[in-house]
Amino acid sequence: MTIRHAVDSTAPASDTWIRTRVLVLNASYEALDEISADRAVTLLISGAAETVIERVPHFPIRSQHLVIGLPETIRLVRYVYLAHVAPIGDDSRATLAGVLRRDKHRCGYCAGWAHTVDHIRPRSRNGPNTWSNLVACCANCNSTKADRTPEEAGMRLLWEPKAPDPLARAQRRIWKEYAP
C-alpha cells in the first residue's frame, strides 16, 4: 500500500536524487533510521521493503525494465529485532581495543598506523580512561607527547574523540543482511 504525501516539496534533480534521505520503518512501523535513496531503491527492488509514502512531486527512478517512484518512507517486509543496548556516553569507560576500533587504528595526531592509545589529559594529571579522553596513537606521537597535554606538546588532534554509536554496528549488520 503506497500513500501519497500531501505536502508539496521541491523535486530532486536527476543528478542529486541519490543523496535524498529516506526514512526506514521496521515491519511494525517503528522508525529505524534514515538511509540514502539509492539504498532504499535497492531494498525496494530486492523485495526487502515496500514504499509507505512516495515523495511528492512524483520523481520516477528508471531502469531498463522498471520504474519506481522515489520514496519518502519505506517499511521493511521482515521485522528486524534490535536488542537493547546500554547507553554509552563520552564519559563512559573505554577499552584499548574499543578505542583502536573506533579510530580504525589511525593516530589521532598524524593519521599514521596506531598500535596503542594516548590519554589526551595524561593519567598523571588524573586523566580518565573515557571515550573522550582516549585516542589511538602511534608510538612516535605517543613518545613525542609524553606526559603533556597536546597543547603543551605543540600537537593538534585531527578529530574530537567521542563515544562510538552503539547501534551503528548492529545497523551495518542489518543493512548487509538485506544487501542483494
C-alpha positions in Angstrom: 0.0 0.0 0.0 1.5 3.3 -1.1 0.3 6.6 0.5 0.9 9.8 -1.4 2.2 12.6 0.8 0.1 15.7 0.7 2.8 18.2 1.4 4.5 19.6 -1.7 8.3 19.7 -1.6 10.8 20.6 -4.2 11.7 17.8 -6.6 15.2 16.5 -6.5 17.4 17.0 -9.6 18.3 14.0 -11.7 21.9 14.1 -10.5 21.1 14.7 -6.8 18.2 12.3 -6.1 20.6 9.6 -4.9 21.6 11.8 -1.9 18.0 12.2 -0.8 17.3 10.7 2.6 14.6 8.1 3.1 13.0 7.1 6.4 13.1 3.3 7.1 10.4 1.8 9.3 10.5 -1.7 10.8 7.8 -4.1 9.8 5.9 -2.9 12.9 6.1 0.7 11.6 8.7 1.8 14.2 11.3 4.3 12.8 14.7 2.6 12.5 16.9 5.0 10.5 17.3 7.3 7.6 19.2 5.9 4.6 20.2 7.2 1.2 17.7 7.0 -1.7 19.9 4.6 -3.7 20.0 2.2 -0.7 16.2 2.5 -0.3 15.6 1.7 -4.0 17.9 -1.4 -3.6 15.7 -2.6 -0.7 12.6 -2.0 -2.7 13.8 -3.8 -5.8 15.1 -6.8 -3.8 11.7 -7.1 -2.1 13.0 -6.5 1.4 11.0 -3.3 1.7 7.9 -1.6 0.4 7.0 2.1 -0.2 4.8 3.6 2.5 5.0 7.2 1.4 6.0 8.3 -2.0 7.8 11.6 -2.5 5.8 14.5 -3.9 6.1 15.7 -6.6 6.5 12.3 -8.2 10.1 11.5 -9.2 10.5 8.3 -11.2 13.6 6.2 -10.8 14.0 4.3 -14.1 15.9 1.3 -15.2 15.7 -0.7 -18.5 12.7 -2.8 -17.2 11.4 -1.0 -14.1 10.1 2.4 -12.9 9.9 3.1 -9.2 8.6 6.4 -7.6 11.2 7.9 -5.3 10.1 7.0 -1.8 10.0 9.3 1.2 9.3 6.4 3.7 9.8 2.7 3.3 8.9 -0.2 5.5 10.9 -3.4 5.9 8.9 -6.5 5.0 10.5 -8.6 7.7 10.7 -7.5 11.3 14.2 -6.6 12.5 14.9 -7.2 16.2 17.3 -4.6 17.7 18.5 -5.7 21.2 18.5 -3.1 23.9 22.0 -1.6 24.2 23.1 0.2 27.4 23.8 3.9 26.6 27.4 4.8 26.1 28.5 8.4 26.6 31.7 10.3 26.1 32.4 9.9 29.8 31.9 6.1 29.8 34.9 3.9 30.5 36.7 2.8 27.3 39.0 -0.1 26.4 42.2 -0.1 24.4 40.6 -2.4 21.8 37.4 -0.3 21.7 39.4 3.0 21.1 41.6 1.4 18.4 38.4 0.0 16.6 36.6 3.4 16.9 39.6 5.2 15.4 40.3 2.5 12.8 43.9 2.1 14.1 44.7 5.7 12.9 46.7 8.0 15.1 44.7 11.0 16.3 47.7 13.3 15.8 49.4 12.2 12.5 46.8 9.7 11.0 49.5 7.1 10.8 49.1 3.4 11.9 48.3 3.3 15.7 49.2 0.4 18.0 48.3 2.0 21.3 46.2 4.7 22.8 47.1 8.1 24.3 45.4 9.9 27.2 44.7 13.4 26.0 44.8 14.6 29.6 47.6 12.5 31.0 46.9 9.9 33.7 49.5 11.6 35.8 47.1 14.6 35.9 44.1 12.4 36.7 43.1 11.9 33.1 40.3 9.3 33.0 40.0 6.1 30.8 37.0 7.5 29.0 36.0 7.7 25.3 36.5 11.5 25.2 40.0 11.3 26.8 41.5 8.4 24.8 42.6 8.5 21.2 44.5 5.9 19.1 48.2 6.9 18.8 51.3 5.7 17.0 54.5 5.1 19.0 56.3 8.2 17.6 53.5 10.6 18.5 52.9 8.9 21.9 56.6 9.4 22.9 56.7 12.9 21.5 53.6 13.9 23.5 54.8 12.0 26.6 53.3 13.2 29.8 51.9 16.5 28.5 48.7 17.8 27.0 48.5 18.2 23.2 48.8 22.0 23.6 51.9 21.7 25.8 53.5 19.3 23.3 52.6 21.6 20.3 50.4 18.8 18.8 46.9 19.1 17.4 44.2 16.4 17.5 42.8 15.6 14.0 39.4 14.8 15.4 37.5 15.1 18.6 37.2 11.7 20.3 33.7 10.7 21.1 31.9 7.6 22.3 31.0 5.2 19.4 27.4 4.9 18.4 26.3 1.6 20.0 23.7 0.9 17.3 25.9 1.7 14.3 27.5 -1.8 14.2 24.1 -3.5 14.5 22.7 -1.2 11.8 25.6 -2.1 9.4 24.9 -5.8 10.0 21.2 -5.4 9.3 21.8 -3.5 6.0 24.5 -6.0 5.0 21.9 -8.8 5.6 19.4 -7.0 3.4 22.0 -6.4 0.6 21.2 -8.5 -2.5 
